[in-house]
Every structure is written in structure tokens, then in C-alpha cells.
Amino acid sequence: MSESILLAVDDGLARLTLNRPASLNAFDADLAHAWRDATAEAVTRDDVRAILLEGSGRAFCAGGDVVTMSTWTGGGEDITSLAHVINEGILSLTTSSVPVVAAAHGTTAGGGLGILMCSDYAVIGAGSKIGSRYANVGLTPDLSVTAQLARAIGERRALQLVLQDRMLSAAEAVDWGLVAEAVAVPAGGDADAEADAVRERAEQVARFWLAGAAGAYGQAKRLIRSQPSRTYPEQLAEEARTIGEAFDTADARARVAAFAAASGKSAR
């Protein structure tokens, strides 16, 4: 696997690390293909029950590598092809039944916003900034930004973000519902300390899933993510099918029995 993305699995947790720190983890052709391959592997491995998505260096992801684009000898068709490759990785994460947490410290911009929204729970730092900024270089949103942003924060706010040269503060990103929480900088800490704190909190979230019914959390994620593809009656039917399937698992049977036993004791 390319060194532009790192995949490590430990005790059920797959850690996916965008690894182009000198370019703020912006996507070039190498990272695009490595991303597609690493995400596909992570969601299909039997030993993976949760995924942590992070970036190395001082930022999460700056989107597409504009410096590389400035010397690009190909045309728009090549850019479209690369976007399709990255989209395969986006679909791997968002359509899977594996819950994903993002540790998005520093800056997230452009297509990085779409990568952030691949996560089901996002943690950022108090000093983090998030924005679109496609139009600054004359380009249009891609990498799922228009597919996911309005669903995440509402159409009017999505339009505000893509139609202005605006970077949301951490507090705004939390208030808008774009991310789940912002981690404060440790006393006397710097940007590196904040990044470490963001990663630590994101891992706590992932370990919470792993310590519980990880399969049930994953199916809950899948039901919500896939809902737009179904009618209301179809979604109700899918919920009914899924809970029945879950009830037949050994994990659910054990948890139901333990809950019932505890409830019986507390009632006495």
C-alpha cells in the first residue's frame, strides 16, 4: 500500500491516516488510489469493527492538491476520473455497516470537507477551521460535498458555506451540527498538543463502540445513511428486518438477558 495513506488495525479498530503532511494531506493521484484501496480493505476485514480517520501533520485534509493541479498536463476528464476513484472510497465508508469517527484537527477545506463527512462522528480541535473554498480557485464542489453537506447542516447553511469565502470556527462547526464536538487545547499546549487531544478523544469514541454492541452501532449507522434510497414504508420494513436479524445474534441475546436480569434486581 502507498505511504500516502496508512492503515493499521488493532483490537478491532482500523486507523486510516492520510499521510501527505507537507501538502496538508491534499489529494493527488497517488493518494486517490491509495484511499480507494485502503477504505475498501478496512470495511471488508473481519477483524475491523470501527474505523478512525485522521490526518498526519498540522491539518486533517486540504482537499485536492492545487499545487499539483497548477502543473497538470492533462485535462478535465483526468480530474473527473480521479474524483471517481476518490468517490469509491467515500462510498466504501458511507455505505458500510462499520461506524467511522474522524479526528479532524487543524484545517479542513475543499474536498476535505467531503472526506470529513464520510465519518459518522467527527471530533475537531478548538482551533480548527472548516470551509469549502472551491470557488477561490474557480472549481466546483466534489467528493460528496453537495451530496452530504445540505443533509448534515441544512440547505441554507450549506449555501452560505459554498457561496462565500468562509471558514467556520470550531464553535460554529459544532453549532451547525457539522461536527460532534471540539476538544479544547490543553493548558499550555500548542497545535501539536491539540492534534494529539483530538486523536485521543476520537479513539475514545471508537473504543466506546468496540466495548459495546459494535455491530448494532454499525447497523444503526447503515440504516440512517441509506435511508434516502428508500421510501418511508420501505425504511420501516428495513428497520423491522434489521432488528429481527440483530435479535438472532448471540451478542444481542446475551445483552437482552443481562438487561432483563439487572432490571429485575432493581425492581426488587
C-alpha positions in Angstrom: 0.0 0.0 0.0 1.2 3.5 -0.8 2.8 5.5 2.1 0.4 8.4 1.3 -2.2 6.6 3.4 -1.5 4.3 6.4 -3.8 1.5 7.6 -3.2 -0.1 11.0 -5.6 -2.5 12.7 -5.5 -3.0 16.5 -8.1 -4.9 18.6 -11.0 -4.2 16.2 -10.0 -0.6 15.4 -8.8 0.3 11.9 -6.8 3.6 11.9 -6.8 5.3 8.5 -4.2 8.1 8.3 -4.0 10.5 5.4 -0.2 10.8 5.2 0.9 13.8 3.0 1.6 16.2 5.8 3.8 18.6 3.6 0.7 19.1 1.4 -1.8 19.3 4.3 -2.9 15.8 3.2 -4.3 17.1 -0.1 -5.3 14.5 -2.6 -3.0 13.8 -5.6 -3.3 10.8 -7.9 -1.3 8.5 -5.6 -3.4 9.4 -2.5 -6.6 9.0 -4.5 -5.9 5.4 -5.5 -4.4 4.5 -2.1 -7.5 6.0 -0.4 -9.8 3.8 -2.5 -7.8 0.7 -1.8 -7.4 1.3 2.0 -11.0 2.1 2.6 -12.2 -0.9 0.7 -9.9 -3.1 2.8 -10.9 -1.5 6.1 -14.6 -2.1 5.6 -14.3 -5.7 4.4 -11.9 -7.0 7.0 -13.4 -9.4 9.5 -11.3 -8.0 12.3 -12.5 -4.4 11.9 -15.5 -3.2 13.9 -14.8 0.5 14.0 -12.7 3.0 11.9 -10.8 6.1 13.0 -10.0 8.5 10.2 -7.2 11.1 10.7 -4.5 13.1 9.0 -0.8 13.4 9.8 0.9 16.7 10.3 -0.8 20.0 11.1 -4.1 19.6 9.2 -6.8 17.0 8.5 -7.2 17.5 4.8 -7.0 20.4 2.4 -9.0 18.7 -0.4 -7.4 18.5 -3.8 -3.7 19.3 -4.3 -4.0 22.7 -6.1 -0.2 22.9 -6.4 -0.2 19.7 -8.4 -3.2 20.9 -10.4 -1.3 24.1 -11.4 1.2 22.0 -13.4 -1.3 19.4 -14.5 -0.7 18.4 -18.2 -4.0 16.5 -18.5 -7.5 17.9 -18.9 -10.8 18.0 -17.1 -11.5 14.4 -18.0 -8.5 13.3 -15.9 -9.7 15.3 -12.9 -13.1 13.7 -13.3 -11.6 10.2 -13.4 -9.6 10.9 -10.2 -12.7 12.2 -8.5 -14.5 8.9 -9.3 -11.6 7.0 -7.8 -11.8 9.0 -4.5 -15.6 8.6 -4.6 -15.2 4.9 -4.5 -13.5 5.2 -1.1 -16.2 7.6 0.1 -18.9 5.1 -0.8 -16.9 2.3 0.9 -17.1 4.2 4.2 -20.6 5.7 4.0 -22.4 2.6 2.7 -20.7 0.2 5.1 -22.0 -1.1 8.4 -18.8 -0.1 10.2 -19.0 3.1 12.3 -16.4 5.8 11.5 -15.1 8.5 13.7 -12.9 11.4 12.4 -10.1 13.1 14.2 -10.1 16.3 12.1 -7.5 18.7 13.7 -6.3 21.8 12.1 -7.7 22.8 8.7 -10.3 21.0 6.7 -11.1 22.6 3.3 -12.4 21.8 -0.2 -12.8 18.1 -0.8 -11.5 17.6 2.7 -15.0 18.6 3.8 -16.4 15.7 1.9 -13.8 13.4 3.5 -14.8 14.7 6.9 -18.4 13.9 6.2 -17.5 10.3 5.5 -17.3 9.9 9.3 -20.4 9.3 11.4 -19.0 11.2 14.3 -16.4 14.0 13.9 -14.1 15.4 16.6 -12.1 18.6 15.9 -9.9 20.9 17.9 -10.9 24.3 19.4 -8.6 25.9 16.9 -9.8 24.0 13.9 -11.2 25.7 10.8 -13.6 24.2 8.2 -14.7 25.6 4.8 -15.4 25.0 1.2 -13.3 27.4 -0.8 -13.7 25.7 -4.1 -14.7 28.9 -5.9 -11.5 30.6 -4.7 -9.7 28.6 -7.5 -12.6 28.5 -9.9 -13.7 25.0 -9.2 -17.0 23.4 -8.1 -17.6 21.2 -5.0 -16.9 17.5 -5.4 -16.0 14.4 -3.2 -19.6 14.3 -1.8 -19.8 17.9 -0.6 -23.0 18.7 -2.4 -24.3 15.1 -1.7 -23.8 15.3 2.1 -23.5 18.9 3.2 -27.1 20.0 3.0 -28.2 16.8 4.7 -25.8 17.5 7.5 -26.4 21.2 8.2 -29.4 22.2 6.1 -29.7 23.7 2.6 -29.4 27.4 3.6 -26.3 26.9 5.7 -24.8 24.7 3.0 -25.3 27.5 0.5 -23.7 30.0 2.9 -20.6 27.9 3.2 -20.2 27.2 -0.6 -21.1 30.7 -1.8 -18.8 32.6 0.5 -15.1 32.6 1.3 -15.8 31.5 4.8 -14.0 29.2 7.2 -16.2 28.0 10.1 -14.6 28.2 13.6 -14.7 25.1 15.8 -17.6 26.6 17.8 -19.6 27.3 14.6 -19.0 23.8 13.2 -20.4 22.3 16.4 -23.3 24.7 16.5 -24.2 24.0 12.9 -24.1 20.3 13.5 -21.2 19.7 11.1 -19.1 18.0 13.8 -20.0 16.4 17.1 -17.5 18.1 19.4 -14.5 20.3 19.7 -11.6 19.5 22.0 -10.1 22.3 24.0 -6.3 22.9 23.8 -4.6 21.5 26.8 -3.3 24.2 29.2 0.0 25.5 27.9 -0.3 23.3 24.8 0.3 24.1 21.1 -1.2 22.9 17.8 0.5 19.5 18.2 -0.9 19.1 21.6 -4.3 20.0 20.3 -4.0 17.4 17.5 -3.0 14.7 20.0 -6.0 15.6 22.1 -8.3 15.4 19.1 -6.9 12.0 18.2 -7.2 10.8 21.8 -10.9 11.8 22.1 -11.7 10.3 18.7 -10.1 7.0 19.8 -12.2 7.1 23.0 -15.4 7.3 20.8 -14.2 4.4 18.7 -13.3 2.3 21.8 -16.8 3.1 23.2 -18.3 1.4 20.1 -15.9 -1.5 20.4 -16.7 -2.0 24.1 -20.4 -2.2 23.4 -22.5 -3.7 20.7 -20.3 -2.6 17.8 -22.4 -4.5 15.2 -25.6 -2.8 16.4 -24.0 0.6 16.2 -22.8 -0.2 12.7 -26.3 -1.2 11.6 -27.8 1.9 13.1 -25.3 3.9 11.1 -26.2 2.0 7.9 -29.9 2.5 8.4 -29.6 6.3 8.7 -27.0 6.6 5.9 -29.0 4.5 3.5 -32.5 6.0 4.3 -32.6 8.4 1.3 -32.6 5.5 -1.1 -35.9 4.1 0.4 -39.5 5.3 0.7 -40.9 5.7 4.2 -42.7 2.3 4.1 -39.5 0.7 2.8 -37.4 2.2 5.6 -39.8 0.9 8.2 -39.6 -2.5 6.6 -35.8 -2.3 6.6 -35.8 -1.3 10.3 -38.1 -4.3 11.1 -35.9 -6.7 9.2 -32.7 -5.4 10.8 -33.9 -5.5 14.4 -35.1 -9.1 13.8 -31.7 -10.1 12.4 -29.9 -8.4 15.3 -32.1 -10.2 17.8 -30.9 -13.6 16.5 -27.3 -12.8 17.2 -25.6 -14.2 20.3 -24.4 -10.8 21.3 -28.0 -9.4 21.4 -29.4 -12.4 23.2 -26.7 -12.0 25.9 -27.3 -8.3 26.3 -31.1 -8.6 26.4 -30.8 -11.3 29.1 -28.3 -9.2 31.1 -30.5 -6.1 30.8 -33.6 -8.1 31.9 -31.7 -9.6 34.9 -30.5 -6.1 36.0 -33.9 -4.6 35.6 -35.4 -7.4 37.7 -32.9 -6.8 40.5 -33.5 -3.0 40.6 -37.3 -3.6 40.8 -36.9 -5.7 43.9 
